[in-house]
Amino acid sequence: MEKLKGVAIGAGHFSRFHCEAWTRIPEVEITALCNRNEERAQPLMEEHGIARHYTDYREMVEKEKPDFVDIITPPETHREMCAFAGERGVHVICQKPLAPSFQEATAIVEAARAARIRFMVHENWRFQPWYRQIRRLLDAQAVGEKLHSLAFRMRMGDGWGQDAYLARHPHFRGYPRLLVYETGVHFIDTFRYLAGRVERVYARLRRLNPVIAGEDCGILVFDFSSGAVGLLDANRYNEPNPPNPRYTFGELLVEGNRGSLRLYGDGRITVQPLGEDEREYAYPHEDRNFGGDCCFTTQRHFVDRMLDRSPFETSGEEYLQTLAVQEAVYESAATGVPVAPRRVGR
């Protein structure tokens, strides 16, 4: 079988998760990696069998003539890179945050549509194994036919002190928007995946660490069209207690008219029907790559949809729905009142 030929742009912290996952997808061959610093790129290339290095992504796309490009670079670079790929008929899978503003994200999606390329956002949270399993349990009405609420509590502990975020993401300190833009958007998309359309959101955002520019703490309340309510209680300042806090990033409680589901920090899921004891629900998950191997599952989805030509779950058009909720969060925090997300393309 002829493989899909891919190239990657970026050799930062998260690139290793992408590159490792591609090696386990037999229908794909990543032939080249672009990064301005060849010394930084070399270990990644050697570990994952990537043959060629470029310092200019344009030269790489022109010479390699790939089927798709995996963009793993900061959000301010995405519009130019996506446009260049689209103009040459190269399909795109692009990391989030998609762009620094909603307007720029919309322009990226519209340009991809105009170029008639396949475009998917690498939004990997909904592809974490616990959320796929919870979605299946909700579909099977394990807690009833009516969803009452979702409540997630996240504490990361990597954002306190003078050197906040320096170990992994030093650029976080200068982001004018941080918690929701960089991390909370994952939960917005996952809440949409689990509970459907968001009709209204109310947000209270704070900055706990004075050395950073953006918010690092938030309480977000979502009203869904089904009548369910969502709560995200998150901060990156205070510390968690699980052995690996970056496995699930916190704990989730899902309540319905017939019982509750719980996701624990070690990936366990329990079901508790009304009037009965809580019991563990066994399902496969492992601490591999990142977030239960969600990069692999996300990229596997990209390849499967490329091959069968059906829609991506996180297509550009679909992801703008998530970003519209994100914008409503910031508007609510600024105005102090609930805000309905703008309707995008539907």
N, C-alpha and C positions, 0 to 999 in steps of 0.2 A: 504494500500500500504506500502511495506517495504521501509523505508527511507534509503538514503545514509548516512553512518556514517562518520563523519568528526572529525578531531582533529586540533587544532591550535597551532602554536609556535610563541610566542611573545606577550608581554603585553605593548608595547610602545604606543606613542601618537596615531598612526593610527590604532592600533588594535581594538579600540572601534568601529570604523566605520565598520570594517569587522564583528565583533561579532554581532553588532546590526542588520546588514543586513541579516546575516544567520538566525536570529530569525523570519524573515518574509518570509522565503522560506520553505514551508511546506514539501518538499521532503527531507529536510536535518535535521540531528540532530548532533550538535557539543557536543561530550561527554566529552572532556578533553582539558585542556589548559596547555601548558608548558611555564614556565618562571623561570629564576633562582631565582627571588625574589618573594616568595609566597605572601608577604604582598602587593606587587604591583598588583599581579594578582587577589587577592581576590575580590576587588570591581567589577572588570570586570566580574568575574564568577558569583557573586551574582546578578548583574544587568541583565545578559543575560542567566541565568539558566544553567550554565556549571557545571557539577557535580564534576569533579575530576581535581586535579592539580598535575603536575609533574615538577621536576626541571631538569630532563634529558629527552630530546626528544626521545632518543633511547628507553628508558624504556617505554615511553608513546606509541610509535608506536608498540612495541613488545606486550605490554599488551592489548592495546585497539583494535588492529587489525582493523584499520579504512579502509574505502574505499578510502578516500583521506585525504591529509594533506594540511592545509592552512598555508603557511610560511610567517610570517609578521615580519621578523627580518632584521638586517643590511645586505647589499649585500655581505660582505666578508664571511658570514656564509652559503650562499645559496648552494654552490657547494657540500659541505659535507652533508647537510641536504637532498638535492634532490637525491643525490646518495644513501643515506641510505634508503630513501623511495622507490626508484626505485628497489633496490635489493630485496625488500620485496613485490614488486608488488603493491605498494600503489600509487595512482594517486596524482598529485601535482598541486596546484595553488599557484604561487609564486609572491610575491611583487617585484616591481622594485625599484631602479636599480637592474637588474638581477644579475650582477657581477661587480667586480672592473675593469675588462678588457674584451675586445671583445673575446680574446682567452679563458678566463674562461667561459664566457657566452656560447660560442660555445661548450665547453666541457660539460656543463650542459645539453644542448639540445641534444648532441650526446649520452650522457649517458642515458637520458630519452628514446630516440629512441631505443637504444640497449636493454633497460629493457622492452620495449613494454608497457610502461605506458602512460596514457593521461597526457599531460603537458601543462599548460596555464600560461602565464604571467598576473598578475593582473594589466594590463595597462588600467586604468579606464577612461582616458580622452575622448577617442573616444565614450565612452558610456554615456557621459553627454548628457542630453536631447536635448540641442540646436544643438549639432553636428549631432545627429541622424536626427533631423528635417531638418537641412541644407542639409544633404546628400539626404534626400527625395526630397527636393526642387530642388537640382541640377539634380537629376535623372528625375524630371518632367520638366526640362528645364525652370525653373522659371526665370532665367536670360539668357536664350539662350542655344544653343547647343554647344557653344564654351566657355570654361572657360578662362578668361584672367589672373586673379590674385587673390591671397589670401594675406591679410596683417593683422597681429595680433600685437597689442601693449599691453605689459604687464608691470606693475609697482606694486611691492609688498610692499616696504617700511619696510621690516622686517630685512634688512641686513645692516643698518647703525649703527655707534656708537661702543663703546668698547664691548658691550654685544650682538653683532649681533647674531640673531637666538637662543639665549639662552632660550627664552620662550618655543619654540616647539622643536627645533632640535639643541642642542648645538654641536653635532658632525659635523654639516655643516661647522663650522669654520675651521676644519682641513682637509676638503676634498681638494685634489690637483686639482680635477676637480669639479666644483660646478654647475653653472647655467645650462649648457647644459646637463651634466650627471644626475643631480637630477630633474630639472624642464623642461628644453628645450626638453628633449627626449619625453615628453608628446606631445608637439606641433609637433615634427617631425612625430610621429606616427599618430597624427590627420591630419596633412597635407597630409600624404600618404593615409589615409582613405578617405579624401575629393577629392584629386587631382590626386592620382595615383603614379606611379613610379617616383622617383627622379633621374634625370640623372646627375646633377651636383650641387654642393653647394659652396658658397663663404661665409666666415665668418670672422668677426672682433670681437674679444673677448677682454674684459678689466676687470681689478680689480679696483673697485672704493673705496672699503673699505680696507685700508692697514692692518687691524688686522686679515683678513682671508687669507687662503692659495690659494684658487682657484678663478676663474673668477666669477664675479657677474653681468656682463653686456655684452650684445652681440647684434650684427646686423647680421642676417643670411639671405642669399638670396638663394632660391631654383629654379632650372630649372627642370620642369617636362617634361616627355616624350610627353605629349599632346601639349607642347608649352606654357603652363601656367607658370607663375612666382609666387613664394611665398616669403613673407617677414615676418620675425619675429624680432621685435624690443622689446627687453626685458631687464629689470634689476630688481634686488631685493633690490636695494639701495634707489632710489627715491620713494616718496610716491604717492599712488593713491588717488582718491577722492570719489569712490562709497561707500555707507554705509557698504557694505560687499564685500571687494575686493577679497575675496576667493570664491565668488560664481562662476563667470566666469573667474576670474583672468585677465580680460582685455576685449578689444573690437576687433572684427573681421570685416573686410570689404572683401566681395567676389564680384568680378566683372566679368561679362560675356558679350557676344556680344549683349545682349538685355537688360541689366540692372544690378542692384546691390542688394546684400543682406547685411544687417548689423546686427551684434550681439552686443548688449549693455551690460554693466556691471551688469544690473539687470535681465538679461536673455531674454529681449525682442528681437525679430527678426523682422526686417522690410524688405520689398521688394520695390524696386523702378525701375519699367520698364523705359527704355529710353523715355524721353519726358513726363513722368508722375510724380506725387507727390509720395513721400515716404509714405508707409502705413504699419501699424503693421500687422504681421501675427500671429494669435492666435494659440497657441499650449500648451499642458500641461507641466508645470515644477513647481517645488517647492523647497524651501530652506530647504531641509531635509537631515540629515546624513552628506554628504559631496558632494559638486559639483553637486547639482541638483539630489542627490540620486544616483550618478553614481556607488558607490560601490555595492549597491543592484542590479543595472542593470548588472554590470559586473559579479557578482556572480550568478545572475539568468541565464545569458548566459552560464556560466560554467556548471551549473546543467542541463540546457536544452540540451547542447551538450553532456554531459555525458550520458543522458538518450536516446537521439536519435542517438548517436554515430557519429554525423557529425563533421566536423572540427571546432576548436575554431578560432575565428577571430584573436586572439593574441596567437596562438600556438607558441611553441618555434621556429620552423622553420620560421614562419612569422615574429616573433619579431626580429630575427637576421637581417632581412632586415632593420628594423628601426635602429638597433644598427650599421649597416654598414654605414648608413647615419650619425649617431652620430660621428663615427670615422672619416668620411670625413670632418665633421665640424671642429674637432680639428686639423686635418692635414692641412686644408685650413688656419686656424688661425695661425698655426705655420709657414707656407710657404708663406702666402700672395697671394696665387693664387687659382682659383677655382679647386675643386677636384671631380672626379667622384667616387661615392661609389663603393666598391668592390661588385661583384655579389656573392650572397650566395645561393647555392643549387638550382639555376634556370638557 
